[in-house]
């Protein structure tokens, strides 16, 4: 339940800044590994002059999300080129 709420909250935070470039959150095909549940949020960014700024903005949004005591047990992993 906490994961679902946290993933939804993080997606809303990201959508506020990046709009329709955010897909998810959704469960991947393998949604649990070693008793850890997984949700996926896909961020689609163009490779242009704004890429560095967008990455920095995303890091700041994730850092802000991590400050919330409600979601302190959620671990965020960034995969730059998911397959």
C-alpha positions in Angstrom: 0.0 0.0 0.0 2.8 2.4 0.9 4.6 1.6 -2.4 1.4 2.3 -4.5 0.8 5.6 -2.7 4.5 6.6 -3.0 4.7 5.7 -6.7 1.5 7.6 -7.4 2.8 10.7 -5.5 6.2 10.6 -7.2 4.6 10.3 -10.6 2.4 13.4 -9.8 5.4 15.4 -8.7 7.2 14.5 -11.9 4.2 15.2 -14.1 3.8 18.6 -12.6 7.2 19.6 -14.1 7.6 17.3 -17.1 4.0 16.8 -18.2 3.1 13.9 -20.6 6.7 12.6 -20.7 5.9 10.5 -17.5 4.4 7.0 -18.0 3.2 4.9 -15.1 3.5 4.0 -12.3 2.9 0.4 -13.2 4.1 -3.1 -12.1 6.8 -4.6 -14.3 6.6 -8.2 -15.5 8.6 -9.2 -12.4 7.1 -7.2 -9.6 8.9 -8.7 -6.6 12.5 -9.6 -6.1 13.9 -10.9 -2.8 10.8 -9.8 -1.0 11.0 -6.2 -2.4 8.1 -5.0 -4.4 8.7 -3.0 -7.6 6.8 -0.2 -9.4 8.1 1.4 -12.6 7.8 5.0 -13.6 9.2 5.8 -17.1 10.5 9.3 -17.9 11.0 10.0 -21.6 13.5 12.8 -22.3 14.8 14.1 -25.6 18.5 14.2 -26.1 18.8 18.0 -26.6 20.3 21.0 -24.9 17.8 20.7 -22.0 18.8 17.1 -21.0 21.2 18.2 -18.2 18.7 20.6 -16.8 15.9 18.0 -16.9 18.1 15.4 -15.2 19.0 17.9 -12.4 15.3 18.8 -12.0 14.4 15.1 -11.7 17.1 14.5 -9.0 15.7 17.5 -7.1 12.2 16.1 -7.3 13.3 12.7 -6.1 15.3 14.3 -3.3 12.2 16.2 -2.2 10.1 13.0 -2.3 12.7 11.2 -0.2 12.3 13.9 2.5 8.7 12.8 3.2 8.6 10.6 6.3 5.6 8.7 4.9 7.7 7.3 2.1 11.1 6.8 3.8 11.0 3.0 3.3 10.7 3.4 -0.5 14.0 3.0 -2.3 14.3 4.7 -5.7 16.6 3.2 -8.4 17.3 5.2 -11.6 17.9 3.1 -14.7 19.2 5.4 -17.5 18.6 3.1 -20.4 15.9 0.5 -19.5 15.3 -2.3 -21.9 
